[in-house]
Amino acid sequence: QVQLVESGGGLVQAGGSLRLSCAASGSIFSISAMAWYRQAPGKPRELVASISGARTNYADSAKGRFTISRDYTNNMVYLQMDSLKPEDTAVYYCNADISPTGWGISDYWGQGTQVTVSS
């Protein structure tokens, strides 16, 4: 069984920084892409950033402020968030495309971590 567990959320003032972490564990043969999504109250879940190999992709709202990175040895992904704004307030979810056995890839989600940015 595969699990994604996020940590690092919290309350921060506008202009501050947070670093989110996500650890993938369990039966894992390989991980292709990993990503961070977020969902604010009353809004749909949206992609914040993704990473696959050396390629990264960012939402326009995250470009220049957020940095996604991976630790391939320990199956972890991070999201460094700087210059945070109140509109970044949301539940942030870790997402990964994982092959548990080497046959087929499935999409996995973490339970989410709350990020609140005060003005």
MOQUIGI-V774855 format. One record per pair of residues at least 6 apart in sequence whose ideal C-beta (glycine too) atoms are under 8 Angstrom apart, sorted by the first residue. I is the first residue (numbers start at 1). GAP is how many residues later the second one is. If there is no record, write none. Layout:
I	GAP
I	GAP
This chain:
1	25
1	26
2	22
2	23
2	24
2	25
2	26
2	96
2	98
2	104
2	106
3	21
3	22
3	23
3	105
4	18
4	19
4	20
4	90
4	91
4	92
4	104
4	105
4	106
4	107
5	17
5	18
5	20
5	89
5	105
5	106
6	14
6	15
6	16
6	86
6	87
6	88
6	104
6	105
6	106
6	107
7	13
7	14
7	15
7	16
7	106
8	10
8	11
8	12
8	13
8	105
9	9
9	11
9	83
9	104
9	105
9	106
10	8
10	104
10	105
10	106
11	105
11	106
11	107
12	6
12	72
12	103
12	104
12	105
12	106
13	104
13	105
14	70
14	71
14	72
14	103
14	104
14	105
15	68
15	69
16	68
16	101
17	63
17	64
17	65
17	66
17	67
18	63
18	66
18	97
19	59
19	60
19	61
19	62
20	16
20	58
20	59
20	61
20	72
20	74
20	93
20	95
21	55
21	56
21	57
22	12
22	14
22	54
22	55
22	56
22	72
22	74
22	88
23	51
23	52
23	53
24	7
24	10
24	51
24	52
24	53
24	72
24	74
24	84
25	50
26	74
27	73
27	74
28	47
28	70
28	71
28	72
29	69
29	70
29	71
29	72
29	73
30	68
30	69
30	72
31	44
31	65
31	66
31	67
31	68
32	20
32	65
32	66
32	67
32	73
33	17
33	18
33	19
33	63
33	64
34	16
34	17
34	18
34	36
34	43
34	60
34	61
34	62
34	63
35	12
35	13
35	14
35	15
35	16
35	33
35	42
35	59
35	60
35	61
36	11
36	12
36	13
36	14
36	32
36	41
36	43
36	56
36	57
36	58
36	59
37	8
37	9
37	10
37	11
37	55
37	56
37	58
38	7
38	8
38	10
38	50
38	52
38	53
38	54
38	55
38	77
39	6
39	7
39	51
39	52
39	54
39	73
40	47
40	49
40	50
40	51
43	47
45	48
46	13
47	10
47	12
48	10
48	11
48	13
48	14
48	18
48	31
48	44
49	7
49	8
49	9
49	10
49	13
49	17
49	18
49	19
49	30
50	6
50	7
50	18
51	6
51	17
51	18
51	19
51	26
56	12
58	8
58	10
61	26
61	27
65	16
65	17
65	18
65	19
66	13
66	14
66	15
66	16
67	12
67	13
67	15
68	9
68	10
68	11
68	12
69	8
69	9
69	11
70	6
70	7
70	8
71	6
71	7
77	17
77	19
79	13
81	7
81	34
84	31
84	33
85	32
86	31
86	32
86	33
87	30
88	27
88	29
89	26
89	27
89	28
90	24
90	25
91	21
91	22
91	23
91	24
92	20
92	21
92	22
92	23
93	16
93	17
93	18
93	19
94	15
94	16
95	12
95	13
95	14
95	15
96	11
96	12
97	8
97	9
97	10
97	11
98	7
98	8
98	10
99	6
99	7
100	6
